[in-house]
Amino acid sequence: MTKAILDQDTDVDDSEKLYLLEYYSLVREGKTNVVSTIAYTAITGEEPTKPHEFFKKYESVFKS
């Protein structure tokens, strides 16, 4: 799906697509935890979870 989304954008050249796909795979594998909002939205089609929303959603995991 990610590749299909990137293929729709004709302004992104092939090297940029490869970079985004590789970076996205590293994020998904937990090997990095940083992805820009623009790249995340372009790849997933969704807005990323804001930090305060994340901690509220997973509050039970962080509190004993």
PyMOL Python script that loads the backbone (N, CA, C, O; Angstrom):
from pymol import cmd

cmd.read_pdbstr("""\
ATOM      1  N   MET A   1       0.812  -1.183   0.000  1.00  0.00           N
ATOM      2  CA  MET A   1       0.000   0.000   0.000  1.00  0.00           C
ATOM      3  C   MET A   1       0.865   1.259   0.000  1.00  0.00           C
ATOM      4  O   MET A   1       0.550   2.233  -0.684  1.00  0.00           O
ATOM      5  N   THR A   2       1.929   1.237   0.751  1.00  0.00           N
ATOM      6  CA  THR A   2       2.810   2.393   0.822  1.00  0.00           C
ATOM      7  C   THR A   2       3.363   2.732  -0.547  1.00  0.00           C
ATOM      8  O   THR A   2       3.367   3.892  -0.957  1.00  0.00           O
ATOM      9  N   LYS A   3       3.824   1.723  -1.245  1.00  0.00           N
ATOM     10  CA  LYS A   3       4.377   1.945  -2.580  1.00  0.00           C
ATOM     11  C   LYS A   3       3.307   2.494  -3.513  1.00  0.00           C
ATOM     12  O   LYS A   3       3.592   3.371  -4.328  1.00  0.00           O
ATOM     13  N   ALA A   4       2.096   1.998  -3.407  1.00  0.00           N
ATOM     14  CA  ALA A   4       1.002   2.483  -4.253  1.00  0.00           C
ATOM     15  C   ALA A   4       0.717   3.954  -4.002  1.00  0.00           C
ATOM     16  O   ALA A   4       0.458   4.712  -4.936  1.00  0.00           O
ATOM     17  N   ILE A   5       0.767   4.357  -2.735  1.00  0.00           N
ATOM     18  CA  ILE A   5       0.547   5.766  -2.394  1.00  0.00           C
ATOM     19  C   ILE A   5       1.651   6.625  -3.007  1.00  0.00           C
ATOM     20  O   ILE A   5       1.383   7.674  -3.593  1.00  0.00           O
ATOM     21  N   LEU A   6       2.884   6.169  -2.865  1.00  0.00           N
ATOM     22  CA  LEU A   6       3.996   6.936  -3.419  1.00  0.00           C
ATOM     23  C   LEU A   6       3.958   6.962  -4.939  1.00  0.00           C
ATOM     24  O   LEU A   6       4.336   7.966  -5.544  1.00  0.00           O
ATOM     25  N   ASP A   7       3.515   5.892  -5.563  1.00  0.00           N
ATOM     26  CA  ASP A   7       3.439   5.844  -7.022  1.00  0.00           C
ATOM     27  C   ASP A   7       2.412   6.820  -7.580  1.00  0.00           C
ATOM     28  O   ASP A   7       2.504   7.221  -8.740  1.00  0.00           O
ATOM     29  N   GLN A   8       1.442   7.203  -6.769  1.00  0.00           N
ATOM     30  CA  GLN A   8       0.429   8.172  -7.211  1.00  0.00           C
ATOM     31  C   GLN A   8       1.009   9.574  -7.340  1.00  0.00           C
ATOM     32  O   GLN A   8       0.504  10.384  -8.117  1.00  0.00           O
ATOM     33  N   ASP A   9       2.054   9.863  -6.595  1.00  0.00           N
ATOM     34  CA  ASP A   9       2.654  11.193  -6.593  1.00  0.00           C
ATOM     35  C   ASP A   9       3.760  11.244  -7.644  1.00  0.00           C
ATOM     36  O   ASP A   9       4.835  10.677  -7.451  1.00  0.00           O
ATOM     37  N   THR A  10       3.493  11.917  -8.742  1.00  0.00           N
ATOM     38  CA  THR A  10       4.468  11.977  -9.828  1.00  0.00           C
ATOM     39  C   THR A  10       5.587  12.966  -9.548  1.00  0.00           C
ATOM     40  O   THR A  10       6.580  12.988 -10.275  1.00  0.00           O
ATOM     41  N   ASP A  11       5.447  13.795  -8.498  1.00  0.00           N
ATOM     42  CA  ASP A  11       6.488  14.764  -8.160  1.00  0.00           C
ATOM     43  C   ASP A  11       7.629  14.140  -7.361  1.00  0.00           C
ATOM     44  O   ASP A  11       8.661  14.781  -7.162  1.00  0.00           O
ATOM     45  N   VAL A  12       7.461  12.917  -6.908  1.00  0.00           N
ATOM     46  CA  VAL A  12       8.483  12.233  -6.115  1.00  0.00           C
ATOM     47  C   VAL A  12       9.283  11.333  -7.047  1.00  0.00           C
ATOM     48  O   VAL A  12       8.729  10.451  -7.702  1.00  0.00           O
ATOM     49  N   ASP A  13      10.611  11.568  -7.099  1.00  0.00           N
ATOM     50  CA  ASP A  13      11.407  10.725  -7.994  1.00  0.00           C
ATOM     51  C   ASP A  13      11.692   9.368  -7.353  1.00  0.00           C
ATOM     52  O   ASP A  13      11.462   9.174  -6.159  1.00  0.00           O
ATOM     53  N   ASP A  14      12.185   8.451  -8.142  1.00  0.00           N
ATOM     54  CA  ASP A  14      12.370   7.064  -7.690  1.00  0.00           C
ATOM     55  C   ASP A  14      13.307   6.950  -6.489  1.00  0.00           C
ATOM     56  O   ASP A  14      13.059   6.144  -5.593  1.00  0.00           O
ATOM     57  N   SER A  15      14.379   7.745  -6.458  1.00  0.00           N
ATOM     58  CA  SER A  15      15.310   7.652  -5.329  1.00  0.00           C
ATOM     59  C   SER A  15      14.637   8.115  -4.034  1.00  0.00           C
ATOM     60  O   SER A  15      14.892   7.548  -2.971  1.00  0.00           O
ATOM     61  N   GLU A  16      13.783   9.136  -4.111  1.00  0.00           N
ATOM     62  CA  GLU A  16      13.059   9.581  -2.928  1.00  0.00           C
ATOM     63  C   GLU A  16      12.071   8.519  -2.461  1.00  0.00           C
ATOM     64  O   GLU A  16      11.905   8.310  -1.259  1.00  0.00           O
ATOM     65  N   LYS A  17      11.419   7.852  -3.400  1.00  0.00           N
ATOM     66  CA  LYS A  17      10.478   6.786  -3.058  1.00  0.00           C
ATOM     67  C   LYS A  17      11.200   5.651  -2.339  1.00  0.00           C
ATOM     68  O   LYS A  17      10.726   5.148  -1.321  1.00  0.00           O
ATOM     69  N   LEU A  18      12.350   5.253  -2.877  1.00  0.00           N
ATOM     70  CA  LEU A  18      13.121   4.178  -2.247  1.00  0.00           C
ATOM     71  C   LEU A  18      13.543   4.563  -0.837  1.00  0.00           C
ATOM     72  O   LEU A  18      13.468   3.747   0.082  1.00  0.00           O
ATOM     73  N   TYR A  19      13.987   5.804  -0.663  1.00  0.00           N
ATOM     74  CA  TYR A  19      14.387   6.282   0.658  1.00  0.00           C
ATOM     75  C   TYR A  19      13.211   6.221   1.623  1.00  0.00           C
ATOM     76  O   TYR A  19      13.345   5.707   2.733  1.00  0.00           O
ATOM     77  N   LEU A  20      12.058   6.742   1.208  1.00  0.00           N
ATOM     78  CA  LEU A  20      10.889   6.751   2.086  1.00  0.00           C
ATOM     79  C   LEU A  20      10.452   5.332   2.439  1.00  0.00           C
ATOM     80  O   LEU A  20      10.099   5.065   3.588  1.00  0.00           O
ATOM     81  N   LEU A  21      10.470   4.429   1.477  1.00  0.00           N
ATOM     82  CA  LEU A  21      10.084   3.037   1.744  1.00  0.00           C
ATOM     83  C   LEU A  21      11.046   2.376   2.725  1.00  0.00           C
ATOM     84  O   LEU A  21      10.619   1.662   3.632  1.00  0.00           O
ATOM     85  N   GLU A  22      12.336   2.612   2.546  1.00  0.00           N
ATOM     86  CA  GLU A  22      13.334   2.028   3.450  1.00  0.00           C
ATOM     87  C   GLU A  22      13.192   2.612   4.850  1.00  0.00           C
ATOM     88  O   GLU A  22      13.230   1.882   5.840  1.00  0.00           O
ATOM     89  N   TYR A  23      13.030   3.923   4.929  1.00  0.00           N
ATOM     90  CA  TYR A  23      12.895   4.575   6.219  1.00  0.00           C
ATOM     91  C   TYR A  23      11.634   4.104   6.932  1.00  0.00           C
ATOM     92  O   TYR A  23      11.650   3.839   8.134  1.00  0.00           O
ATOM     93  N   TYR A  24      10.546   4.003   6.183  1.00  0.00           N
ATOM     94  CA  TYR A  24       9.280   3.533   6.755  1.00  0.00           C
ATOM     95  C   TYR A  24       9.439   2.117   7.299  1.00  0.00           C
ATOM     96  O   TYR A  24       8.910   1.805   8.366  1.00  0.00           O
ATOM     97  N   SER A  25      10.156   1.261   6.586  1.00  0.00           N
ATOM     98  CA  SER A  25      10.343  -0.115   7.063  1.00  0.00           C
ATOM     99  C   SER A  25      11.164  -0.129   8.355  1.00  0.00           C
ATOM    100  O   SER A  25      10.904  -0.943   9.241  1.00  0.00           O
ATOM    101  N   LEU A  26      12.149   0.759   8.471  1.00  0.00           N
ATOM    102  CA  LEU A  26      12.936   0.845   9.704  1.00  0.00           C
ATOM    103  C   LEU A  26      12.063   1.291  10.873  1.00  0.00           C
ATOM    104  O   LEU A  26      12.199   0.777  11.984  1.00  0.00           O
ATOM    105  N   VAL A  27      11.174   2.239  10.626  1.00  0.00           N
ATOM    106  CA  VAL A  27      10.265   2.695  11.673  1.00  0.00           C
ATOM    107  C   VAL A  27       9.347   1.558  12.095  1.00  0.00           C
ATOM    108  O   VAL A  27       9.153   1.331  13.289  1.00  0.00           O
ATOM    109  N   ARG A  28       8.788   0.851  11.141  1.00  0.00           N
ATOM    110  CA  ARG A  28       7.866  -0.255  11.445  1.00  0.00           C
ATOM    111  C   ARG A  28       8.552  -1.371  12.221  1.00  0.00           C
ATOM    112  O   ARG A  28       7.926  -2.021  13.058  1.00  0.00           O
ATOM    113  N   GLU A  29       9.841  -1.597  11.949  1.00  0.00           N
ATOM    114  CA  GLU A  29      10.600  -2.639  12.638  1.00  0.00           C
ATOM    115  C   GLU A  29      11.107  -2.175  14.001  1.00  0.00           C
ATOM    116  O   GLU A  29      11.721  -2.952  14.732  1.00  0.00           O
ATOM    117  N   GLY A  30      10.855  -0.921  14.342  1.00  0.00           N
ATOM    118  CA  GLY A  30      11.299  -0.393  15.623  1.00  0.00           C
ATOM    119  C   GLY A  30      12.770  -0.056  15.668  1.00  0.00           C
ATOM    120  O   GLY A  30      13.330   0.115  16.751  1.00  0.00           O
ATOM    121  N   LYS A  31      13.409   0.043  14.519  1.00  0.00           N
ATOM    122  CA  LYS A  31      14.839   0.347  14.482  1.00  0.00           C
ATOM    123  C   LYS A  31      15.097   1.847  14.548  1.00  0.00           C
ATOM    124  O   LYS A  31      16.231   2.276  14.766  1.00  0.00           O
ATOM    125  N   THR A  32      14.076   2.625  14.365  1.00  0.00           N
ATOM    126  CA  THR A  32      14.148   4.067  14.563  1.00  0.00           C
ATOM    127  C   THR A  32      12.768   4.513  15.004  1.00  0.00           C
ATOM    128  O   THR A  32      11.768   3.882  14.663  1.00  0.00           O
ATOM    129  N   ASN A  33      12.710   5.579  15.749  1.00  0.00           N
ATOM    130  CA  ASN A  33      11.412   5.991  16.249  1.00  0.00           C
ATOM    131  C   ASN A  33      11.031   7.393  15.813  1.00  0.00           C
ATOM    132  O   ASN A  33      10.127   8.004  16.381  1.00  0.00           O
ATOM    133  N   VAL A  34      11.719   7.897  14.809  1.00  0.00           N
ATOM    134  CA  VAL A  34      11.448   9.247  14.343  1.00  0.00           C
ATOM    135  C   VAL A  34      11.061   9.212  12.870  1.00  0.00           C
ATOM    136  O   VAL A  34      11.769   8.637  12.043  1.00  0.00           O
ATOM    137  N   VAL A  35       9.948   9.823  12.559  1.00  0.00           N
ATOM    138  CA  VAL A  35       9.545   9.995  11.167  1.00  0.00           C
ATOM    139  C   VAL A  35       8.857  11.352  11.082  1.00  0.00           C
ATOM    140  O   VAL A  35       8.063  11.712  11.952  1.00  0.00           O
ATOM    141  N   SER A  36       9.165  12.092  10.038  1.00  0.00           N
ATOM    142  CA  SER A  36       8.568  13.419   9.936  1.00  0.00           C
ATOM    143  C   SER A  36       7.070  13.298   9.711  1.00  0.00           C
ATOM    144  O   SER A  36       6.591  12.312   9.151  1.00  0.00           O
ATOM    145  N   THR A  37       6.347  14.299  10.149  1.00  0.00           N
ATOM    146  CA  THR A  37       4.889  14.309   9.995  1.00  0.00           C
ATOM    147  C   THR A  37       4.505  14.245   8.523  1.00  0.00           C
ATOM    148  O   THR A  37       3.574  13.529   8.155  1.00  0.00           O
ATOM    149  N   ILE A  38       5.210  14.984   7.684  1.00  0.00           N
ATOM    150  CA  ILE A  38       4.893  15.009   6.254  1.00  0.00           C
ATOM    151  C   ILE A  38       5.097  13.633   5.644  1.00  0.00           C
ATOM    152  O   ILE A  38       4.245  13.152   4.897  1.00  0.00           O
ATOM    153  N   ALA A  39       6.221  12.996   5.958  1.00  0.00           N
ATOM    154  CA  ALA A  39       6.491  11.666   5.405  1.00  0.00           C
ATOM    155  C   ALA A  39       5.481  10.652   5.932  1.00  0.00           C
ATOM    156  O   ALA A  39       4.982   9.825   5.169  1.00  0.00           O
ATOM    157  N   TYR A  40       5.179  10.708   7.209  1.00  0.00           N
ATOM    158  CA  TYR A  40       4.231   9.770   7.801  1.00  0.00           C
ATOM    159  C   TYR A  40       2.870   9.885   7.124  1.00  0.00           C
ATOM    160  O   TYR A  40       2.265   8.877   6.760  1.00  0.00           O
ATOM    161  N   THR A  41       2.396  11.104   6.957  1.00  0.00           N
ATOM    162  CA  THR A  41       1.096  11.322   6.334  1.00  0.00           C
ATOM    163  C   THR A  41       1.118  10.864   4.887  1.00  0.00           C
ATOM    164  O   THR A  41       0.153  10.262   4.415  1.00  0.00           O
ATOM    165  N   ALA A  42       2.202  11.137   4.177  1.00  0.00           N
ATOM    166  CA  ALA A  42       2.303  10.712   2.778  1.00  0.00           C
ATOM    167  C   ALA A  42       2.308   9.195   2.651  1.00  0.00           C
ATOM    168  O   ALA A  42       1.739   8.642   1.710  1.00  0.00           O
ATOM    169  N   ILE A  43       2.947   8.533   3.591  1.00  0.00           N
ATOM    170  CA  ILE A  43       3.070   7.078   3.531  1.00  0.00           C
ATOM    171  C   ILE A  43       1.795   6.383   3.979  1.00  0.00           C
ATOM    172  O   ILE A  43       1.331   5.450   3.324  1.00  0.00           O
ATOM    173  N   THR A  44       1.228   6.832   5.085  1.00  0.00           N
ATOM    174  CA  THR A  44       0.079   6.123   5.662  1.00  0.00           C
ATOM    175  C   THR A  44      -1.267   6.705   5.274  1.00  0.00           C
ATOM    176  O   THR A  44      -2.289   6.025   5.358  1.00  0.00           O
ATOM    177  N   GLY A  45      -1.271   7.963   4.851  1.00  0.00           N
ATOM    178  CA  GLY A  45      -2.536   8.617   4.543  1.00  0.00           C
ATOM    179  C   GLY A  45      -3.284   9.071   5.783  1.00  0.00           C
ATOM    180  O   GLY A  45      -4.431   9.508   5.692  1.00  0.00           O
ATOM    181  N   GLU A  46      -2.648   8.970   6.931  1.00  0.00           N
ATOM    182  CA  GLU A  46      -3.251   9.353   8.210  1.00  0.00           C
ATOM    183  C   GLU A  46      -2.324  10.303   8.947  1.00  0.00           C
ATOM    184  O   GLU A  46      -1.115  10.321   8.715  1.00  0.00           O
ATOM    185  N   GLU A  47      -2.906  11.088   9.837  1.00  0.00           N
ATOM    186  CA  GLU A  47      -2.102  11.954  10.688  1.00  0.00           C
ATOM    187  C   GLU A  47      -1.473  11.107  11.795  1.00  0.00           C
ATOM    188  O   GLU A  47      -2.115  10.187  12.302  1.00  0.00           O
ATOM    189  N   PRO A  48      -0.234  11.401  12.177  1.00  0.00           N
ATOM    190  CA  PRO A  48       0.377  10.655  13.275  1.00  0.00           C
ATOM    191  C   PRO A  48      -0.281  11.004  14.607  1.00  0.00           C
ATOM    192  O   PRO A  48      -0.871  12.073  14.758  1.00  0.00           O
ATOM    193  N   THR A  49      -0.173  10.104  15.555  1.00  0.00           N
ATOM    194  CA  THR A  49      -0.706  10.345  16.896  1.00  0.00           C
ATOM    195  C   THR A  49       0.177  11.359  17.606  1.00  0.00           C
ATOM    196  O   THR A  49       1.400  11.225  17.625  1.00  0.00           O
ATOM    197  N   LYS A  50      -0.438  12.352  18.175  1.00  0.00           N
ATOM    198  CA  LYS A  50       0.313  13.360  18.923  1.00  0.00           C
ATOM    199  C   LYS A  50       0.763  12.752  20.256  1.00  0.00           C
ATOM    200  O   LYS A  50       0.070  11.900  20.813  1.00  0.00           O
ATOM    201  N   PRO A  51       1.935  13.191  20.773  1.00  0.00           N
ATOM    202  CA  PRO A  51       2.461  12.587  21.994  1.00  0.00           C
ATOM    203  C   PRO A  51       1.469  12.554  23.155  1.00  0.00           C
ATOM    204  O   PRO A  51       1.355  11.529  23.827  1.00  0.00           O
ATOM    205  N   HIS A  52       0.753  13.642  23.406  1.00  0.00           N
ATOM    206  CA  HIS A  52      -0.182  13.634  24.539  1.00  0.00           C
ATOM    207  C   HIS A  52      -1.331  12.652  24.311  1.00  0.00           C
ATOM    208  O   HIS A  52      -1.836  12.058  25.264  1.00  0.00           O
ATOM    209  N   GLU A  53      -1.745  12.479  23.055  1.00  0.00           N
ATOM    210  CA  GLU A  53      -2.792  11.497  22.748  1.00  0.00           C
ATOM    211  C   GLU A  53      -2.268  10.075  22.936  1.00  0.00           C
ATOM    212  O   GLU A  53      -2.981   9.203  23.432  1.00  0.00           O
ATOM    213  N   PHE A  54      -1.019   9.853  22.537  1.00  0.00           N
ATOM    214  CA  PHE A  54      -0.394   8.541  22.683  1.00  0.00           C
ATOM    215  C   PHE A  54      -0.346   8.124  24.145  1.00  0.00           C
ATOM    216  O   PHE A  54      -0.746   7.015  24.497  1.00  0.00           O
ATOM    217  N   PHE A  55       0.150   9.030  25.000  1.00  0.00           N
ATOM    218  CA  PHE A  55       0.282   8.689  26.413  1.00  0.00           C
ATOM    219  C   PHE A  55      -1.076   8.559  27.097  1.00  0.00           C
ATOM    220  O   PHE A  55      -1.222   7.771  28.031  1.00  0.00           O
ATOM    221  N   LYS A  56      -2.056   9.310  26.649  1.00  0.00           N
ATOM    222  CA  LYS A  56      -3.393   9.167  27.210  1.00  0.00           C
ATOM    223  C   LYS A  56      -3.983   7.809  26.811  1.00  0.00           C
ATOM    224  O   LYS A  56      -4.601   7.123  27.626  1.00  0.00           O
ATOM    225  N   LYS A  57      -3.782   7.439  25.551  1.00  0.00           N
ATOM    226  CA  LYS A  57      -4.314   6.172  25.043  1.00  0.00           C
ATOM    227  C   LYS A  57      -3.682   4.979  25.762  1.00  0.00           C
ATOM    228  O   LYS A  57      -4.369   4.008  26.081  1.00  0.00           O
ATOM    229  N   TYR A  58      -2.375   5.052  26.015  1.00  0.00           N
ATOM    230  CA  TYR A  58      -1.647   3.947  26.619  1.00  0.00           C
ATOM    231  C   TYR A  58      -1.287   4.210  28.074  1.00  0.00           C
ATOM    232  O   TYR A  58      -0.299   3.680  28.581  1.00  0.00           O
ATOM    233  N   GLU A  59      -2.081   5.018  28.733  1.00  0.00           N
ATOM    234  CA  GLU A  59      -1.846   5.404  30.121  1.00  0.00           C
ATOM    235  C   GLU A  59      -1.655   4.201  31.031  1.00  0.00           C
ATOM    236  O   GLU A  59      -0.776   4.209  31.893  1.00  0.00           O
ATOM    237  N   SER A  60      -2.458   3.181  30.851  1.00  0.00           N
ATOM    238  CA  SER A  60      -2.391   1.998  31.715  1.00  0.00           C
ATOM    239  C   SER A  60      -1.062   1.247  31.580  1.00  0.00           C
ATOM    240  O   SER A  60      -0.627   0.571  32.513  1.00  0.00           O
ATOM    241  N   VAL A  61      -0.431   1.370  30.428  1.00  0.00           N
ATOM    242  CA  VAL A  61       0.845   0.705  30.227  1.00  0.00           C
ATOM    243  C   VAL A  61       1.952   1.412  30.997  1.00  0.00           C
ATOM    244  O   VAL A  61       2.882   0.771  31.487  1.00  0.00           O
ATOM    245  N   PHE A  62       1.849   2.729  31.103  1.00  0.00           N
ATOM    246  CA  PHE A  62       2.909   3.512  31.735  1.00  0.00           C
ATOM    247  C   PHE A  62       2.719   3.666  33.234  1.00  0.00           C
ATOM    248  O   PHE A  62       3.671   3.986  33.947  1.00  0.00           O
ATOM    249  N   LYS A  63       1.522   3.447  33.716  1.00  0.00           N
ATOM    250  CA  LYS A  63       1.256   3.563  35.161  1.00  0.00           C
ATOM    251  C   LYS A  63       1.087   2.185  35.754  1.00  0.00           C
ATOM    252  O   LYS A  63       0.456   1.313  35.156  1.00  0.00           O
ATOM    253  N   SER A  64       1.644   1.991  36.915  1.00  0.00           N
ATOM    254  CA  SER A  64       1.528   0.663  37.539  1.00  0.00           C
ATOM    255  C   SER A  64       0.266   0.563  38.364  1.00  0.00           C
ATOM    256  O   SER A  64       0.001  -0.480  38.962  1.00  0.00           O
TER     257      SER A  64
END
""", "prot")
cmd.dss("prot")
cmd.show_as("cartoon", "prot")
cmd.util.cbc("prot")
cmd.orient("prot")
